[in-house]
Amino acid sequence: MSGALAERAFALKIQKMGFEDVRLGERIPYGVEEAALYPLFTPALIQLMREVIPPDRQDTVAVSVIAKARKPA
């Protein structure tokens, strides 16, 4: 449920920026191993995530959401 609330807040922010017809679509889960491919996550942070996050939850530590909207003319 918390993810759904964050998505709604994100959609509202897009609307406040002047976009219309905001739609949140495809959700792509990311695990610790996928996060390790991005420079934002340092090796030390990835190691900490591997140690702290239970193994059964490491496949989905974040979710990317595809947002589509229209900027009025």
C-alpha positions, 0 to 999 in steps of 0.5 A, a space after each residue: 500500500 505504501 508504494 501505491 501512496 507514493 505513486 499517487 503523490 508522484 502523479 499529483 506532483 506531475 499534475 501540479 507541474 501542468 501535465 494532464 492525463 497522467 497515467 502510471 503504467 508498467 512497474 519494473 521490479 529491481 533487486 540488489 543485483 540490478 541496483 549494483 549495475 548503477 553508479 548511484 549504488 556504491 559497492 559498500 552500499 550494495 554490500 550493506 544491502 546484501 547483509 541487511 536485506 533478507 535474502 528472500 526480499 533481495 529480488 525486489 528492493 525497488 520498483 520503477 514506474 513508467 509514467 505517461 502524461 501530456 503537456 497542454 499546448 
